[in-house]
């Protein structure tokens, strides 16, 4: 009887751990841009073309065109590429902004430039725009506004911090990219 109780005491924690089924990550598709999902679909032959638009603080901005050479479908996106260099590692961060998100980012940056940055909040304040793939925004700290672009939404090493006037240059580059979409 003692052996049975001992065996049950040992097996029970493992049984409950293995009996739980993993919940599928349904948010994973929502985290990827439509262009990224298109370019990674299986059963297709994808051609990728990149047209340079310009750069800002080490971040290359391009128009990416993805063509399924079998099905003939094409989609475009704005591509952001940033070479991160840390003390112990380096990596290239890439983010895509879908065609349907470009206008919202431009509108958000204009609001930040015209309505948010002229203010002087009394407390630490953050304002950010989130797309499927990247983030942009600003924060008020130490009596000044700082703007940023985060190339990969869930990667803390993909921040591109901007200086005064860079938001105007980013808006110009986005408008140039939009004209090429």
C-alpha positions as a Markdown table, in Angstrom:
| # | Residue | x | y | z |
|---|---|---|---|---|
| 1 | Unk | 0.0 | 0.0 | 0.0 |
| 2 | Unk | 2.9 | 2.4 | 0.8 |
| 3 | Unk | 4.4 | 1.7 | -2.6 |
| 4 | Unk | 1.2 | 2.6 | -4.4 |
| 5 | Unk | 0.8 | 5.9 | -2.5 |
| 6 | Unk | 4.5 | 6.7 | -3.1 |
| 7 | Unk | 4.1 | 5.9 | -6.9 |
| 8 | Unk | 0.9 | 8.1 | -7.1 |
| 9 | Unk | 2.7 | 10.9 | -5.2 |
| 10 | Unk | 5.5 | 10.8 | -7.7 |
| 11 | Unk | 3.4 | 10.4 | -10.9 |
| 12 | Unk | 0.6 | 12.9 | -10.1 |
| 13 | Unk | 2.5 | 16.2 | -10.6 |
| 14 | Unk | 3.9 | 14.9 | -13.9 |
| 15 | Unk | 0.5 | 13.6 | -15.1 |
| 16 | Unk | -1.1 | 17.0 | -14.6 |
| 17 | Unk | 1.8 | 18.8 | -16.3 |
| 18 | Unk | 1.6 | 16.5 | -19.4 |
| 19 | Unk | -2.2 | 16.4 | -19.5 |
| 20 | Unk | -2.5 | 20.2 | -20.1 |
| 21 | Unk | -2.7 | 20.9 | -23.8 |
| 22 | Unk | -0.9 | 23.9 | -25.2 |
| 23 | Unk | -3.2 | 26.7 | -26.3 |
| 24 | Unk | -2.5 | 27.6 | -29.8 |
| 25 | Unk | -1.1 | 31.1 | -30.1 |
| 26 | Unk | -3.8 | 32.8 | -32.1 |
| 27 | Unk | -2.2 | 36.2 | -31.7 |
| 28 | Unk | 0.9 | 35.2 | -33.7 |
| 29 | Unk | -0.8 | 35.9 | -37.0 |
| 30 | Unk | -2.0 | 39.3 | -35.8 |
| 31 | Unk | 1.6 | 40.2 | -34.9 |
| 32 | Unk | 2.8 | 39.7 | -38.5 |
| 33 | Unk | 2.1 | 42.1 | -41.3 |
| 34 | Unk | 0.0 | 41.1 | -44.2 |
| 35 | Unk | 3.0 | 41.5 | -46.5 |
| 36 | Unk | 5.1 | 39.2 | -44.2 |
| 37 | Unk | 2.4 | 36.5 | -44.2 |
| 38 | Unk | 2.1 | 36.8 | -48.0 |
| 39 | Unk | 5.9 | 36.5 | -48.6 |
| 40 | Unk | 6.1 | 33.5 | -46.3 |
| 41 | Unk | 3.1 | 31.5 | -47.6 |
| 42 | Unk | 3.9 | 27.9 | -48.5 |
| 43 | Unk | 3.4 | 26.4 | -51.9 |
| 44 | Unk | 4.5 | 29.6 | -53.6 |
| 45 | Unk | 7.5 | 31.0 | -55.5 |
| 46 | Unk | 8.1 | 34.5 | -54.1 |
| 47 | Unk | 10.1 | 37.2 | -55.7 |
| 48 | Unk | 11.2 | 40.0 | -53.4 |
| 49 | Unk | 12.3 | 43.4 | -54.7 |
| 50 | Unk | 13.4 | 46.4 | -52.6 |
| 51 | Unk | 13.5 | 50.0 | -53.8 |
| 52 | Unk | 15.5 | 52.4 | -51.6 |
| 53 | Unk | 13.6 | 55.5 | -50.3 |
| 54 | Unk | 16.2 | 56.9 | -47.8 |
| 55 | Unk | 17.6 | 56.5 | -44.4 |
| 56 | Unk | 17.2 | 58.0 | -40.9 |
| 57 | Unk | 19.5 | 57.5 | -37.9 |
| 58 | Unk | 20.9 | 54.3 | -39.4 |
| 59 | Unk | 17.5 | 52.9 | -40.4 |
| 60 | Unk | 17.1 | 52.2 | -44.1 |
| 61 | Unk | 13.6 | 52.7 | -45.5 |
| 62 | Unk | 12.6 | 50.9 | -48.6 |
| 63 | Unk | 9.5 | 49.9 | -50.6 |
| 64 | Unk | 9.3 | 46.1 | -50.7 |
| 65 | Unk | 7.3 | 44.4 | -53.4 |
| 66 | Unk | 6.5 | 40.7 | -53.1 |
| 67 | Unk | 5.3 | 38.8 | -56.1 |
| 68 | Unk | 4.0 | 35.2 | -56.1 |
| 69 | Unk | 5.4 | 34.0 | -59.5 |
| 70 | Unk | 3.1 | 31.0 | -59.5 |
| 71 | Unk | -0.2 | 32.7 | -58.7 |
| 72 | Unk | 0.7 | 36.1 | -60.1 |
| 73 | Unk | -0.4 | 38.0 | -57.0 |
| 74 | Unk | 1.6 | 41.0 | -55.8 |
| 75 | Unk | 1.7 | 43.0 | -52.6 |
| 76 | Unk | 3.8 | 45.9 | -51.4 |
| 77 | Unk | 4.9 | 47.3 | -48.0 |
| 78 | Unk | 7.3 | 49.9 | -46.5 |
| 79 | Unk | 10.3 | 48.1 | -45.2 |
| 80 | Unk | 12.4 | 49.4 | -42.3 |
| 81 | Unk | 15.9 | 47.8 | -41.7 |
| 82 | Unk | 18.1 | 48.8 | -38.8 |
| 83 | Unk | 21.5 | 47.4 | -37.9 |
| 84 | Unk | 21.6 | 47.1 | -34.1 |
| 85 | Unk | 25.0 | 47.0 | -32.5 |
| 86 | Unk | 25.2 | 46.3 | -28.8 |
| 87 | Unk | 28.1 | 45.7 | -26.4 |
| 88 | Unk | 28.0 | 41.9 | -26.8 |
| 89 | Unk | 26.0 | 41.3 | -30.0 |
| 90 | Unk | 24.8 | 42.8 | -33.3 |
| 91 | Unk | 21.7 | 42.0 | -35.3 |
| 92 | Unk | 19.7 | 43.4 | -38.2 |
| 93 | Unk | 16.1 | 44.3 | -37.3 |
| 94 | Unk | 13.5 | 44.4 | -40.0 |
| 95 | Unk | 9.9 | 45.6 | -39.9 |
| 96 | Unk | 7.2 | 45.9 | -42.5 |
| 97 | Unk | 4.4 | 48.4 | -42.6 |
| 98 | Unk | 1.5 | 47.3 | -44.8 |
| 99 | Unk | 0.0 | 49.6 | -47.4 |
| 100 | Unk | -3.2 | 50.0 | -45.3 |
| 101 | Unk | -1.2 | 51.2 | -42.3 |
| 102 | Unk | 0.9 | 53.9 | -44.0 |
| 103 | Unk | -1.7 | 56.6 | -43.9 |
| 104 | Unk | -2.4 | 55.9 | -40.2 |
| 105 | Unk | 1.3 | 56.2 | -39.3 |
| 106 | Unk | 1.7 | 59.4 | -41.3 |
| 107 | Unk | -1.4 | 60.9 | -39.6 |
| 108 | Unk | -0.2 | 59.8 | -36.1 |
| 109 | Unk | 3.3 | 61.3 | -36.7 |
| 110 | Unk | 1.6 | 64.6 | -37.8 |
| 111 | Unk | -0.5 | 64.7 | -34.6 |
| 112 | Unk | 2.6 | 64.0 | -32.5 |
| 113 | Unk | 4.5 | 66.7 | -34.3 |
| 114 | Unk | 1.8 | 69.4 | -34.3 |
| 115 | Unk | -0.3 | 68.7 | -31.2 |
| 116 | Unk | 1.7 | 66.6 | -28.7 |
| 117 | Unk | 5.3 | 67.9 | -28.9 |
| 118 | Unk | 4.3 | 71.6 | -28.4 |
| 119 | Unk | 2.8 | 70.6 | -25.0 |
| 120 | Unk | 4.6 | 70.5 | -21.6 |
| 121 | Unk | 3.2 | 67.7 | -19.5 |
| 122 | Unk | 3.7 | 67.8 | -15.7 |
| 123 | Unk | 4.3 | 64.0 | -15.5 |
| 124 | Unk | 6.1 | 61.4 | -17.6 |
| 125 | Unk | 4.0 | 60.8 | -20.7 |
| 126 | Unk | 4.1 | 58.3 | -23.6 |
| 127 | Unk | 2.2 | 58.5 | -26.9 |
| 128 | Unk | 2.6 | 55.6 | -29.4 |
| 129 | Unk | 1.2 | 54.3 | -32.6 |
| 130 | Unk | 1.2 | 50.5 | -33.1 |
| 131 | Unk | 0.9 | 48.7 | -36.4 |
| 132 | Unk | 1.0 | 44.9 | -36.9 |
| 133 | Unk | 4.7 | 45.0 | -37.2 |
| 134 | Unk | 6.2 | 48.2 | -35.7 |
| 135 | Unk | 5.6 | 51.1 | -33.3 |
| 136 | Unk | 6.3 | 54.8 | -33.4 |
| 137 | Unk | 5.8 | 57.5 | -30.9 |
| 138 | Unk | 7.3 | 59.8 | -28.3 |
| 139 | Unk | 7.7 | 60.2 | -24.6 |
| 140 | Unk | 8.2 | 63.2 | -22.3 |
| 141 | Unk | 10.9 | 62.8 | -19.7 |
| 142 | Unk | 13.4 | 65.2 | -18.1 |
| 143 | Unk | 11.5 | 68.2 | -19.4 |
| 144 | Unk | 11.8 | 67.2 | -23.1 |
| 145 | Unk | 10.1 | 65.1 | -25.7 |
| 146 | Unk | 11.9 | 62.2 | -27.4 |
| 147 | Unk | 10.6 | 60.5 | -30.5 |
| 148 | Unk | 11.3 | 56.9 | -31.5 |
| 149 | Unk | 10.6 | 54.2 | -34.1 |
| 150 | Unk | 10.6 | 50.6 | -32.9 |
| 151 | Unk | 11.2 | 48.3 | -35.9 |
| 152 | Unk | 10.1 | 45.1 | -34.3 |
| 153 | Unk | 7.2 | 45.5 | -31.9 |
| 154 | Unk | 8.3 | 42.8 | -29.5 |
| 155 | Unk | 12.1 | 43.4 | -29.6 |
| 156 | Unk | 13.6 | 45.9 | -27.1 |
| 157 | Unk | 16.8 | 46.1 | -29.2 |
| 158 | Unk | 15.0 | 47.5 | -32.3 |
| 159 | Unk | 14.5 | 51.1 | -31.1 |
| 160 | Unk | 15.6 | 54.0 | -33.4 |
| 161 | Unk | 15.7 | 57.1 | -31.2 |
| 162 | Unk | 15.3 | 60.3 | -33.1 |
| 163 | Unk | 16.5 | 63.9 | -32.5 |
| 164 | Unk | 14.8 | 67.2 | -33.1 |
| 165 | Unk | 13.6 | 67.5 | -36.7 |
| 166 | Unk | 13.9 | 63.8 | -37.5 |
| 167 | Unk | 10.2 | 63.4 | -37.3 |
| 168 | Unk | 9.9 | 65.8 | -40.2 |
| 169 | Unk | 12.4 | 63.8 | -42.2 |
| 170 | Unk | 10.6 | 60.5 | -41.3 |
| 171 | Unk | 7.3 | 62.0 | -42.6 |
| 172 | Unk | 9.0 | 63.0 | -45.8 |
| 173 | Unk | 10.5 | 59.5 | -46.3 |
| 174 | Unk | 7.1 | 57.9 | -45.6 |
| 175 | Unk | 5.4 | 60.2 | -48.1 |
| 176 | Unk | 8.0 | 59.3 | -50.7 |
| 177 | Unk | 7.5 | 55.6 | -50.0 |
| 178 | Unk | 3.7 | 56.0 | -50.2 |
| 179 | Unk | 4.1 | 57.6 | -53.6 |
| 180 | Unk | 6.0 | 54.4 | -54.7 |
| 181 | Unk | 3.4 | 51.9 | -53.4 |
